[in-house]
Amino acid sequence: MSRVVVASSNRGKLGEFSALLAGTGISVVSQGELGIPDAEETGLSFVENAILKARNAAQHSGLPALADDSGLEVDALDGAPGIYSSRYAGQGASDGDNVTKLLQALAKVPAERRTARFQCLIVYLRHALDPTPLICQGTWEGHILFAPRGSNGFGYDPVFHVPSHDCASAELPPEIKNRLSHRGQAMARLLAALRATPAR
């Protein structure tokens, strides 16, 4: 079984990673368990930030590292909150703060113009100086609701409407969300890439 450090301190995200990697032969340890500080997210894109986080975790741990950078793109807001999704309402903002700010920004936007998508970029580094990281992307299309619904998930899940199931992401059972979601899609592609390149 290979051991990989996950470059995240987000408990919701760590839970999803553990579920997605169950039975794959990959043992996950979070950077928080190893006392690794968060990387400063100074990139201008999801992929840049994911690489920064993975390199930081690999450098401090000496282990292969897995990192994702993900967020919500809302068309009526020109793609915002985007890479700033976790801090949309300010540094240290709670999920509730971010959702409240989003709903306020969309208060006058009608249902048909509330199209949005979750994006996830996952990066896998064999070591801190890996010049060819594996990079996989997942995209989950939906709409923004007018009010939160459901109690599962985290982040913007309560206001993200999933057309295929006609419910909020936060109303989906975890196993269904993990199959449909941006993170689930990106992880499936990463696992396929790792199986195709066993030498990594």
Phi, psi and omega in degrees: 000129180272147181252130183229138175269132177265122185276071178203150173245006182278114186297323178297316180293319179297321177297319179293319178301314182299317179294318183292332183262359180302130178081006182267350185088005178255122178266127186256133170234136181277154180297330178297321178297333181263003179072026182273129179288153176296143174285151175281123184273086184258003180288163179254009178212163178301317185292322178298315181293322179297319179295317178302316182291318180294317180298318179299314181293318179294320181297317182283332187258334187075009180254162167301150185231147178235129178219149172231152168234127186218163180182181184252131175248122180249122186298319182292346179250023179056037177092354177289156001282346173056229183292348179262016187305317184285345180231032183301320181267013179119160179301132180080009180295147176277167175304318180297321178298315182294318179296317179300316180295320180297313181295325176294318180295333183256010187307324184257010182266123182290163186306318185291344180255012183262032179293145183200170176207148169270136174243143175222128173244117178255137179236136175239126177244132176292326180199172188299332182257016180304116182278349182229071179295149171279130182232122181229145184238145173228141180230134182233111184275144178190204179222160176265127179285170179272345179206152181295148177217139175089165184232005178269170176072202182200180177063232183269008182307321182294341181246007180261111181277129181259104185303321185296334182242001179048052178203172175284153175304324181289352176263354180277142170299146184307320184293328178284317178302316182295334177282324185271329197291165175304318181289321177297318178297314182296319180293320178300319179293322179294315180298322177296319180294320179294321179293328181282344180229071185301335181293343181288000000 
